[in-house]
Amino acid sequence: MQTMPLWAWVAFLVFIAAMLALDLGVFRKKSHTVGMKEALGWCAVWLALAMGFNGLVLRHMGNEAALQWFTGYLVEICLSVDNVFVFIIIFSYFRVPTQHQHRVLFWGILGAAIMRFVFIIAGVSLLEHFHWLIYGFGVFLVFAGIRMALPKKEEIDPGKNIAVRLFRKFFPVTPAYVGGKFFAAHNGRRTATPLLIVLLVIETTDLAFALDSIPAVFAITGSAFIIFTSNIFAILGLRSLYFALHGVMGLFRYLGLGLACILVFIGVKMLIAEIYPISIGVSLTVIGSVLAISVSSSLLFPEKKEPAA
């Protein structure tokens, strides 16, 4: 895979920074509750931008690179859906006002983008020098997929997040939210607000999800540029996806099982790459089929509700 010049990296980062500044500084200057219509509109905008960028990859890097980019984007979008469910739990647990949720997700996903950049560059560098690590990633993904498919023994409790407990131990936090602020004056000193705690949970949660999603894309391509750009486009659209899917996530009862199958498939693909390499076209077909089957099955066979007592 060709190495991208520095100007391509700089141009991409400048474009993303400009879009984020436009998003937060112009279109969402005032905190407000994001409705379904607005969320779907922004989903369409980010999808259009992603497909436009994929077109640039096709033009300048060729068919194979464009197919790899789209597959990486699809994998990241699929795995990000699980993040949406966790975001719902986090916001419900901390009772975050709906008008401030977008602000938390904006800064949370910006931090996630920086973390993923470091992970991706480090991962590509390690694989270039220690190719055998790809088998470790493969085993990890198979294990992660099996773990995801198994019934959850306990509910997620954001209050038990170790980062939150450490933060509360060393830093004072205001008893209530102070508008959309992360810091505020309380009893004569500057303290954090509960909104900063929520941001901390979002960041640490995404860190855990990145450990699954980034190795999965390593099975598709070894290009840091393709991995990073497809990853960023996927997670930047995650905020709008959250507001679009909020309230209907419960309909997709088999989606988790489908995502588990995708992780296992990618892990196996990594493990048998030297013996029986699986093409990008086949990978894309399998991932798309599993996703379509899990979503359609969820809609055709909804979970039966317990009759009211």
Kinemage of the C-alpha trace (Angstrom):
@kinemage 1
@onewidth
@group {chain A} dominant
@subgroup {mainchain}
@vectorlist {calphas} color= white
{ca met a 1} P 0.000 0.000 0.000
{ca gln a 2} L 1.397 3.384 -1.005
{ca thr a 3} L 2.453 5.806 1.702
{ca met a 4} L 0.460 9.028 1.641
{ca pro a 5} L 2.399 12.323 1.517
{ca leu a 6} L 2.351 14.685 4.479
{ca trp a 7} L 0.183 17.228 2.642
{ca ala a 8} L -2.632 14.635 2.322
{ca trp a 9} L -2.643 14.099 6.101
{ca val a 10} L -2.562 17.843 6.770
{ca ala a 11} L -5.347 18.525 4.258
{ca phe a 12} L -7.576 15.871 5.835
{ca leu a 13} L -6.986 17.140 9.377
{ca val a 14} L -7.650 20.750 8.319
{ca phe a 15} L -10.885 19.707 6.597
{ca ile a 16} L -12.114 17.774 9.643
{ca ala a 17} L -11.174 20.658 11.982
{ca ala a 18} L -13.088 23.092 9.759
{ca met a 19} L -16.185 20.858 9.728
{ca leu a 20} L -16.118 20.475 13.511
{ca ala a 21} L -15.684 24.236 14.013
{ca leu a 22} L -18.599 24.845 11.653
{ca asp a 23} L -20.707 22.253 13.460
{ca leu a 24} L -20.133 23.526 17.005
{ca gly a 25} L -19.467 27.226 16.343
{ca val a 26} L -22.160 27.990 13.755
{ca phe a 27} L -24.903 25.370 13.462
{ca arg a 28} L -25.011 24.440 17.154
{ca lys a 29} L -23.828 27.630 18.813
{ca lys a 30} L -26.714 27.436 21.270
{ca ser a 31} L -27.447 24.262 23.227
{ca his a 32} L -30.719 22.672 22.184
{ca thr a 33} L -32.428 19.307 22.017
{ca val a 34} L -31.559 17.547 18.763
{ca gly a 35} L -34.709 16.187 17.125
{ca met a 36} L -35.081 13.217 14.777
{ca lys a 37} L -35.324 15.392 11.652
{ca glu a 38} L -32.140 17.321 12.462
{ca ala a 39} L -30.279 14.134 13.423
{ca leu a 40} L -31.225 12.374 10.176
{ca gly a 41} L -30.166 15.469 8.245
{ca trp a 42} L -26.713 15.424 9.806
{ca cys a 43} L -26.464 11.649 9.276
{ca ala a 44} L -27.044 12.332 5.573
{ca val a 45} L -24.419 15.119 5.574
{ca trp a 46} L -21.719 12.946 7.159
{ca leu a 47} L -22.595 9.998 4.912
{ca ala a 48} L -22.358 12.238 1.830
{ca leu a 49} L -18.993 13.602 2.985
{ca ala a 50} L -17.736 10.063 3.659
{ca met a 51} L -18.786 8.813 0.231
{ca gly a 52} L -17.278 11.912 -1.386
{ca phe a 53} L -13.980 11.209 0.350
{ca asn a 54} L -14.220 7.575 -0.736
{ca gly a 55} L -14.540 8.889 -4.281
{ca leu a 56} L -11.280 10.823 -3.829
{ca val a 57} L -9.593 7.649 -2.587
{ca leu a 58} L -10.876 5.825 -5.684
{ca arg a 59} L -9.543 8.521 -7.994
{ca his a 60} L -6.109 8.948 -6.431
{ca met a 61} L -5.368 5.527 -4.890
{ca gly a 62} L -7.298 3.058 -7.072
{ca asn a 63} L -10.149 0.540 -6.857
{ca glu a 64} L -8.574 -1.725 -4.237
{ca ala a 65} L -7.855 1.152 -1.840
{ca ala a 66} L -11.387 2.558 -2.291
{ca leu a 67} L -12.921 -0.850 -1.533
{ca gln a 68} L -10.710 -1.177 1.546
{ca trp a 69} L -11.749 2.306 2.684
{ca phe a 70} L -15.464 1.579 2.305
{ca thr a 71} L -15.140 -1.793 4.071
{ca gly a 72} L -13.245 -0.171 6.961
{ca tyr a 73} L -15.891 2.547 7.168
{ca leu a 74} L -18.715 -0.016 7.211
{ca val a 75} L -17.002 -2.108 9.911
{ca glu a 76} L -16.472 0.955 12.099
{ca ile a 77} L -20.070 2.129 11.604
{ca cys a 78} L -21.354 -1.347 12.551
{ca leu a 79} L -19.241 -1.551 15.682
{ca ser a 80} L -20.100 2.051 16.603
{ca val a 81} L -23.781 1.132 16.888
{ca asp a 82} L -22.894 -0.629 20.133
{ca asn a 83} L -21.507 2.702 21.370
{ca val a 84} L -24.929 4.281 20.808
{ca phe a 85} L -26.545 1.831 23.227
{ca val a 86} L -23.889 2.609 25.853
{ca phe a 87} L -24.316 6.364 25.329
{ca ile a 88} L -28.031 5.956 26.061
{ca ile a 89} L -27.218 4.166 29.330
{ca ile a 90} L -24.637 6.799 30.340
{ca phe a 91} L -26.902 9.786 29.641
{ca ser a 92} L -29.840 8.108 31.414
{ca tyr a 93} L -27.731 7.157 34.444
{ca phe a 94} L -26.354 10.685 34.908
{ca arg a 95} L -29.674 12.322 33.899
{ca val a 96} L -27.941 14.589 31.373
{ca pro a 97} L -30.361 17.246 30.035
{ca thr a 98} L -31.076 16.541 26.353
{ca gln a 99} L -29.953 20.032 25.277
{ca his a 100} L -26.425 19.353 26.594
{ca gln a 101} L -25.948 15.846 25.228
{ca his a 102} L -24.632 17.014 21.853
{ca arg a 103} L -21.933 19.131 23.545
{ca val a 104} L -20.701 16.136 25.537
{ca leu a 105} L -20.657 13.909 22.459
{ca phe a 106} L -18.825 16.578 20.430
{ca trp a 107} L -15.898 16.839 22.823
{ca gly a 108} L -16.014 13.132 23.617
{ca ile a 109} L -15.691 12.135 19.973
{ca leu a 110} L -13.005 14.769 19.365
{ca gly a 111} L -10.974 13.185 22.155
{ca ala a 112} L -11.706 9.755 20.703
{ca ala a 113} L -10.347 10.867 17.322
{ca ile a 114} L -7.050 11.911 18.919
{ca met a 115} L -6.776 8.625 20.840
{ca arg a 116} L -7.497 6.593 17.722
{ca phe a 117} L -4.863 8.479 15.733
{ca val a 118} L -2.259 7.430 18.309
{ca phe a 119} L -3.533 3.814 18.376
{ca ile a 120} L -3.583 3.495 14.590
{ca ile a 121} L -0.124 4.948 13.985
{ca ala a 122} L 1.308 2.794 16.785
{ca gly a 123} L -0.523 -0.317 15.537
{ca val a 124} L 0.620 0.070 11.924
{ca ser a 125} L 4.194 0.669 13.069
{ca leu a 126} L 4.133 -2.431 15.287
{ca leu a 127} L 2.710 -4.621 12.516
{ca glu a 128} L 5.397 -3.431 10.095
{ca his a 129} L 8.123 -4.586 12.494
{ca phe a 130} L 6.338 -7.496 14.191
{ca his a 131} L 3.953 -9.016 11.654
{ca trp a 132} L 3.182 -11.956 13.950
{ca leu a 133} L 1.146 -9.548 16.126
{ca ile a 134} L -1.619 -9.841 13.521
{ca tyr a 135} L -2.346 -13.315 14.925
{ca gly a 136} L -2.659 -11.838 18.419
{ca phe a 137} L -5.185 -9.326 17.064
{ca gly a 138} L -7.043 -12.189 15.381
{ca val a 139} L -7.326 -14.214 18.577
{ca phe a 140} L -8.400 -11.102 20.488
{ca leu a 141} L -11.195 -10.342 17.994
{ca val a 142} L -12.501 -13.917 18.054
{ca phe a 143} L -12.536 -13.766 21.863
{ca ala a 144} L -14.236 -10.333 21.796
{ca gly a 145} L -16.893 -11.628 19.391
{ca ile a 146} L -17.654 -14.677 21.516
{ca arg a 147} L -17.815 -12.497 24.631
{ca met a 148} L -20.222 -10.113 22.886
{ca ala a 149} L -22.487 -13.002 21.853
{ca leu a 150} L -22.755 -14.423 25.369
{ca pro a 151} L -25.609 -13.237 27.618
{ca lys a 152} L -24.614 -10.285 29.813
{ca lys a 153} L -24.536 -11.277 33.462
{ca glu a 154} L -24.739 -7.731 34.748
{ca glu a 155} L -25.901 -4.339 33.557
{ca ile a 156} L -23.438 -1.581 32.719
{ca asp a 157} L -23.023 0.750 35.687
{ca pro a 158} L -21.269 4.011 34.681
{ca gly a 159} L -20.978 4.955 38.344
{ca lys a 160} L -18.464 2.135 38.849
{ca asn a 161} L -16.141 3.498 36.145
{ca ile a 162} L -12.658 3.505 37.736
{ca ala a 163} L -11.676 6.778 36.041
{ca val a 164} L -14.749 8.493 37.519
{ca arg a 165} L -14.039 7.149 41.005
{ca leu a 166} L -10.425 8.350 40.862
{ca phe a 167} L -11.479 11.749 39.536
{ca arg a 168} L -14.055 12.268 42.307
{ca lys a 169} L -11.438 11.276 44.879
{ca phe a 170} L -8.998 14.024 43.896
{ca phe a 171} L -11.176 16.763 42.348
{ca pro a 172} L -14.282 18.521 43.747
{ca val a 173} L -17.473 18.287 41.675
{ca thr a 174} L -20.525 20.571 41.875
{ca pro a 175} L -23.672 18.856 43.176
{ca ala a 176} L -25.710 19.773 40.068
{ca tyr a 177} L -25.273 20.650 36.400
{ca val a 178} L -24.340 24.258 35.628
{ca gly a 179} L -25.827 24.780 32.183
{ca gly a 180} L -23.559 23.250 29.551
{ca lys a 181} L -20.367 24.032 31.468
{ca phe a 182} L -17.650 21.511 32.326
{ca phe a 183} L -16.193 23.787 35.046
{ca ala a 184} L -17.852 26.300 37.353
{ca ala a 185} L -17.236 28.288 40.534
{ca his a 186} L -18.622 26.623 43.694
{ca asn a 187} L -18.098 27.771 47.290
{ca gly a 188} L -15.476 30.247 46.154
{ca arg a 189} L -13.328 27.846 44.118
{ca arg a 190} L -13.230 26.461 40.595
{ca thr a 191} L -14.644 22.942 40.437
{ca ala a 192} L -15.685 20.411 37.839
{ca thr a 193} L -19.361 19.839 37.035
{ca pro a 194} L -21.145 16.498 36.590
{ca leu a 195} L -21.026 17.156 32.818
{ca leu a 196} L -17.237 16.702 32.937
{ca ile a 197} L -17.775 13.372 34.710
{ca val a 198} L -20.074 12.287 31.876
{ca leu a 199} L -17.423 13.329 29.325
{ca leu a 200} L -14.841 11.286 31.213
{ca val a 201} L -17.095 8.208 31.085
{ca ile a 202} L -17.692 8.729 27.348
{ca glu a 203} L -13.927 8.956 26.697
{ca thr a 204} L -13.010 5.870 28.713
{ca thr a 205} L -15.882 3.913 27.166
{ca asp a 206} L -14.730 4.785 23.653
{ca leu a 207} L -11.213 3.732 24.617
{ca ala a 208} L -12.572 0.271 25.392
{ca phe a 209} L -14.525 0.124 22.112
{ca ala a 210} L -11.467 1.249 20.132
{ca leu a 211} L -9.612 -1.844 21.339
{ca asp a 212} L -12.154 -3.926 19.376
{ca ser a 213} L -12.776 -1.772 16.315
{ca ile a 214} L -9.259 -0.678 15.353
{ca pro a 215} L -7.727 -4.197 15.239
{ca ala a 216} L -10.726 -5.215 13.108
{ca val a 217} L -9.758 -2.697 10.407
{ca phe a 218} L -6.148 -3.942 10.470
{ca ala a 219} L -7.526 -7.129 8.900
{ca ile a 220} L -8.745 -5.083 5.936
{ca thr a 221} L -5.749 -2.874 5.149
{ca gly a 222} L -2.303 -1.979 6.380
{ca ser a 223} L -2.562 1.656 5.269
{ca ala a 224} L -2.605 4.018 8.256
{ca phe a 225} L -4.214 6.709 6.079
{ca ile a 226} L -7.133 4.496 5.025
{ca ile a 227} L -7.640 3.143 8.556
{ca phe a 228} L -7.551 6.583 10.178
{ca thr a 229} L -9.704 8.476 7.664
{ca ser a 230} L -12.400 5.787 7.460
{ca asn a 231} L -12.381 5.540 11.261
{ca ile a 232} L -12.744 9.290 11.717
{ca phe a 233} L -15.608 9.647 9.244
{ca ala a 234} L -17.437 6.819 11.017
{ca ile a 235} L -17.085 8.193 14.544
{ca leu a 236} L -17.831 11.796 13.497
{ca gly a 237} L -21.198 10.617 12.238
{ca leu a 238} L -21.748 8.786 15.515
{ca arg a 239} L -23.241 11.834 17.293
{ca ser a 240} L -25.996 12.207 14.705
{ca leu a 241} L -26.503 8.435 14.681
{ca tyr a 242} L -27.071 8.525 18.434
{ca phe a 243} L -29.842 11.120 18.195
{ca ala a 244} L -31.397 9.338 15.192
{ca leu a 245} L -31.454 5.912 16.866
{ca his a 246} L -32.243 7.058 20.406
{ca gly a 247} L -35.537 5.529 21.420
{ca val a 248} L -35.533 2.768 18.774
{ca met a 249} L -32.370 0.860 19.737
{ca gly a 250} L -34.531 -1.673 21.572
{ca leu a 251} L -36.013 -2.790 18.244
{ca phe a 252} L -32.716 -4.314 17.071
{ca arg a 253} L -32.568 -7.302 19.412
{ca tyr a 254} L -30.277 -9.384 17.145
{ca leu a 255} L -27.874 -6.582 16.216
{ca gly a 256} L -25.453 -7.464 19.023
{ca leu a 257} L -25.309 -11.063 17.808
{ca gly a 258} L -24.655 -9.832 14.263
{ca leu a 259} L -21.803 -7.600 15.449
{ca ala a 260} L -20.358 -10.540 17.376
{ca cys a 261} L -20.379 -12.637 14.183
{ca ile a 262} L -18.626 -9.831 12.293
{ca leu a 263} L -15.868 -9.645 14.918
{ca val a 264} L -15.370 -13.424 14.846
{ca phe a 265} L -15.262 -13.427 11.027
{ca ile a 266} L -12.632 -10.666 10.934
{ca gly a 267} L -10.594 -12.425 13.618
{ca val a 268} L -10.649 -15.684 11.652
{ca lys a 269} L -9.729 -13.751 8.483
{ca met a 270} L -6.617 -12.500 10.272
{ca leu a 271} L -5.667 -15.951 11.540
{ca ile a 272} L -5.925 -17.726 8.163
{ca ala a 273} L -4.602 -14.882 5.998
{ca glu a 274} L -1.346 -16.708 5.172
{ca ile a 275} L -3.089 -20.010 4.368
{ca tyr a 276} L -6.329 -18.853 2.743
{ca pro a 277} L -6.516 -15.086 2.148
{ca ile a 278} L -10.050 -13.702 1.945
{ca ser a 279} L -10.519 -10.887 -0.568
{ca ile a 280} L -11.926 -7.477 0.337
{ca gly a 281} L -14.941 -8.129 -1.905
{ca val a 282} L -15.817 -11.317 -0.026
{ca ser a 283} L -15.271 -9.580 3.329
{ca leu a 284} L -17.576 -6.723 2.366
{ca thr a 285} L -20.252 -9.169 1.202
{ca val a 286} L -20.092 -11.175 4.444
{ca ile a 287} L -20.170 -8.077 6.675
{ca gly a 288} L -23.042 -6.494 4.738
{ca ser a 289} L -25.034 -9.750 4.704
{ca val a 290} L -24.618 -10.373 8.436
{ca leu a 291} L -25.657 -6.811 9.214
{ca ala a 292} L -28.714 -7.011 6.929
{ca ile a 293} L -29.786 -10.388 8.373
{ca ser a 294} L -29.441 -9.225 11.997
{ca val a 295} L -31.425 -6.012 11.387
{ca ser a 296} L -34.163 -7.670 9.310
{ca ser a 297} L -34.480 -10.549 11.808
{ca ser a 298} L -34.880 -8.018 14.626
{ca leu a 299} L -37.716 -6.307 12.763
{ca leu a 300} L -39.412 -9.547 11.657
{ca phe a 301} L -39.146 -11.252 15.059
{ca pro a 302} L -39.440 -8.496 17.694
{ca glu a 303} L -39.002 -9.304 21.344
{ca lys a 304} L -42.271 -10.265 23.011
{ca lys a 305} L -43.245 -7.950 25.815
{ca glu a 306} L -44.272 -9.348 29.165
{ca pro a 307} L -48.006 -8.844 29.780
{ca ala a 308} L -48.782 -6.187 32.356
{ca ala a 309} L -49.624 -7.595 35.757
